[in-house]
Amino acid sequence: MSEPTPVRQIIGEVTAGAAVLGDGRPVVALHGWGGAIRSFWPVAEQLAPRGYQVHVLDLPGFGSSDLPPRPWDVTDYSRFVLNYLDAAGLARVDLIGHSFGGRIGLVLAADHPERVRKMVLASSAGIPTTPTLWQRVRSTGARAARITLDGLGMTDLRARLQRRYNQRYASQDYLTAGALQETFVRVIRDDLSPYARRVQAPTLLIWGDQDADTPLWQGRRLEALIPDAGLVVFRGAGHFAYLERLPEFLRIVEHFLGSGD
């Protein structure tokens, strides 16, 4: 695999990196949380020679891109991608999104259907997991303790208990988010089911049945919500099924994008 060379440019509010490979029908690839251009470069390298111009972005806060100027939510990231399309002169594109990139794809395709021709969502996030009774009780108790300690002015104790709570119960993505922690909280809090219902673009869902981050039932839920969607399951694959089964992924995606021309 060659090394991508991102070109940094001002896109809306931020300076961000993008790499473009190939000529032909435009495809925009959006990586997952913690990823970067490298996450989709193996796809770009093999898709580009098949008649596509693949645009791979470093989303703000990742790779070569600057941090968002303030905590962002999914709508802000969707606006960033829209700004990139305008800056690159791309009126209508095919979109590929993995995990967090799938969240952005759902919002963009729902709010701007004229800009997305077809969409591929690989292990997309956006469908929340219902917390267990114990998780709800634990969260309610922790919130009550924070309010009580704040009211008593015991801010140091409150901060220590919050750190211990986070270390024990918070996700690894949150713990390693650094300056993006508040952005992470804003991104994951939204149930994107209403957006999925409004997606007009034909959508291909690709999932690994061993995905522990976005379980297969979430893929089936998106298939039921998106009006024109189909689900392909890779047996034995996990959250990065698109890389684990790259040749198969490319074959299916190429057929999907090229059909119905």
C-alpha positions in Angstrom: 0.0 0.0 0.0 1.3 3.5 -0.9 1.3 6.3 1.6 -1.5 8.9 1.2 -0.3 12.5 1.0 -3.1 14.7 2.4 -3.4 18.2 1.1 -4.4 20.7 3.8 -7.0 23.3 2.9 -9.5 25.6 4.5 -12.9 23.9 4.5 -15.5 26.0 6.2 -14.4 26.7 9.7 -11.3 24.4 9.8 -8.1 23.5 8.0 -8.4 19.9 7.0 -6.6 17.3 5.0 -7.9 15.5 1.9 -6.4 13.1 -0.6 -7.8 12.4 -4.0 -7.0 9.3 -6.1 -8.2 8.5 -9.7 -10.5 10.0 -12.3 -14.2 9.3 -13.0 -17.3 9.2 -10.9 -16.7 10.9 -7.5 -16.8 8.9 -4.3 -16.2 10.4 -0.9 -15.0 8.1 1.9 -15.5 9.0 5.6 -13.5 7.2 8.3 -14.6 6.0 11.7 -13.9 7.6 15.1 -10.1 7.7 15.7 -9.4 6.9 12.1 -7.9 9.0 9.3 -7.3 9.0 5.6 -5.2 5.8 6.0 -8.3 4.0 7.2 -9.8 4.1 3.7 -6.7 4.3 1.6 -6.7 0.5 0.7 -10.2 1.0 -0.6 -9.2 4.1 -2.5 -6.2 2.5 -4.1 -8.2 -0.4 -5.5 -11.5 1.5 -6.3 -9.8 4.4 -8.2 -8.5 2.3 -11.1 -12.0 1.0 -11.7 -13.3 4.3 -12.9 -13.8 6.3 -9.7 -12.3 9.5 -8.3 -12.0 8.7 -4.6 -11.9 11.6 -2.1 -10.7 10.5 1.3 -10.9 13.1 4.1 -9.3 13.5 7.5 -12.3 14.6 9.5 -11.7 17.5 11.9 -9.9 16.4 15.0 -8.2 13.4 13.2 -5.2 12.8 11.0 -3.8 16.0 9.5 -6.9 18.1 10.2 -7.2 20.7 12.9 -9.5 20.3 15.9 -13.1 21.7 15.5 -13.2 25.3 16.7 -15.7 24.2 19.4 -17.4 20.9 20.4 -19.1 19.6 17.3 -22.1 17.3 16.8 -22.9 15.1 13.8 -24.7 18.0 12.1 -21.5 20.1 12.2 -19.5 17.2 10.7 -22.1 16.8 8.0 -21.8 20.5 7.2 -18.1 20.1 7.0 -18.5 17.4 4.3 -21.0 19.6 2.5 -18.5 22.4 2.5 -15.8 20.1 1.1 -18.2 19.0 -1.7 -18.7 22.7 -2.6 -15.0 23.5 -2.4 -14.1 20.5 -4.6 -16.9 21.3 -7.1 -18.7 18.0 -6.5 -22.4 18.4 -7.2 -23.4 14.8 -6.5 -21.3 11.9 -5.1 -21.4 8.4 -4.0 -20.6 8.2 -0.3 -18.9 5.5 1.8 -18.9 5.8 5.6 -17.5 3.5 8.3 -18.9 3.7 11.8 -18.7 7.4 12.8 -18.4 8.2 9.1 -21.7 6.4 8.7 -23.3 8.7 11.2 -22.2 11.7 9.1 -23.5 9.9 5.9 -26.9 9.4 7.4 -27.3 13.1 8.3 -25.9 14.3 5.0 -28.0 12.0 2.8 -31.2 12.9 4.8 -30.7 16.6 4.8 -29.2 17.0 1.3 -30.6 14.2 -0.8 -29.6 16.0 -4.0 -25.9 15.6 -3.1 -25.8 11.8 -2.5 -26.4 9.5 -5.4 -25.7 6.2 -3.6 -24.4 5.4 -0.2 -22.4 2.5 1.4 -22.5 2.2 5.2 -20.0 -0.2 6.7 -20.7 -1.0 10.3 -22.4 2.4 10.7 -23.0 3.9 14.0 -26.2 5.9 14.7 -28.6 3.5 16.3 -28.3 3.7 20.1 -28.2 0.7 22.4 -30.9 0.7 25.1 -29.2 0.8 28.5 -29.8 -2.0 30.9 -31.7 -1.4 34.1 -28.4 -1.5 36.1 -26.8 1.0 33.7 -29.8 3.4 34.2 -29.7 3.0 38.0 -25.9 3.5 38.0 -26.1 6.6 35.8 -29.0 8.1 37.8 -27.1 7.6 41.1 -23.9 9.1 39.7 -25.8 12.1 38.4 -27.5 12.6 41.8 -24.1 12.4 43.6 -22.6 15.0 41.2 -25.5 17.4 41.9 -25.2 16.9 45.6 -21.5 17.5 45.7 -21.8 20.6 43.5 -24.4 22.0 45.9 -22.1 21.4 48.8 -19.2 23.1 47.0 -17.2 19.9 47.2 -15.8 20.3 43.7 -12.5 18.5 44.2 -14.2 15.4 45.6 -16.8 15.6 42.8 -13.9 15.7 40.2 -12.1 12.8 41.7 -15.3 10.6 41.8 -16.1 11.6 38.2 -12.6 10.5 37.1 -13.0 7.2 38.8 -16.4 6.7 37.4 -15.2 7.4 33.9 -12.2 5.1 34.2 -14.4 2.3 35.2 -17.4 2.7 33.0 -16.6 5.1 30.1 -15.8 3.7 26.6 -12.2 3.5 25.4 -13.1 6.0 22.6 -14.2 8.5 25.3 -11.2 8.0 27.5 -8.7 8.5 24.6 -10.6 11.3 22.9 -8.5 14.0 24.7 -9.6 17.5 23.4 -12.5 15.8 21.5 -14.2 14.4 24.6 -17.1 16.8 24.6 -17.4 16.4 20.8 -17.6 12.6 21.3 -20.4 13.0 23.9 -22.3 15.2 21.4 -21.8 12.9 18.5 -23.0 9.7 20.2 -26.0 11.1 22.1 -28.2 11.4 19.0 -30.5 8.6 17.8 -30.2 8.9 14.0 -33.3 6.8 13.3 -35.3 9.8 12.1 -32.5 10.6 9.6 -32.4 7.1 8.4 -36.1 7.2 7.6 -35.5 10.3 5.3 -32.6 8.8 3.3 -33.5 8.7 -0.3 -30.3 7.4 -1.8 -30.1 3.6 -2.5 -28.0 2.3 0.4 -25.8 -0.7 0.8 -25.2 -1.8 4.4 -22.1 -4.0 5.0 -21.6 -5.6 8.4 -19.6 -8.2 10.2 -21.6 -10.6 12.3 -18.9 -10.5 15.0 -19.0 -6.7 15.3 -18.9 -5.8 19.0 -18.9 -2.0 18.5 -22.0 -1.7 16.3 -23.7 -5.1 16.6 -25.4 -6.7 13.7 -28.9 -5.9 15.0 -28.1 -2.3 14.4 -27.4 -3.0 10.8 -30.7 -4.9 10.5 -32.4 -1.9 12.2 -31.0 0.5 9.6 -32.1 -1.9 6.8 -35.6 -1.6 8.1 -35.5 2.2 8.5 -33.9 3.3 5.3 -36.5 3.1 2.5 -34.1 1.6 -0.2 -31.5 -0.4 1.7 -30.0 -3.9 1.5 -27.8 -5.6 4.1 -24.7 -7.8 3.3 -23.3 -9.8 6.3 -19.7 -11.0 6.4 -19.6 -14.1 8.5 -16.8 -14.1 11.1 -15.8 -10.5 10.5 -15.8 -7.7 13.1 -16.2 -3.9 13.2 -13.6 -3.5 10.4 -15.2 -6.0 8.1 -14.6 -3.8 5.1 -10.8 -4.2 5.6 -10.9 -7.8 6.8 -12.7 -8.8 3.6 -11.4 -6.1 1.3 -11.5 -8.0 -2.0 -15.1 -9.1 -1.3 -16.1 -5.6 -0.1 -14.7 -4.0 -3.2 -16.4 -6.5 -5.5 -19.8 -5.8 -3.9 -19.4 -2.1 -3.7 -18.3 -1.8 -7.3 -21.3 -3.8 -8.5 -23.6 -1.7 -6.3 -22.2 1.7 -7.4 -22.2 0.6 -11.1 -25.7 -0.8 -11.2 -28.7 1.2 -12.4 -26.6 3.7 -14.4 
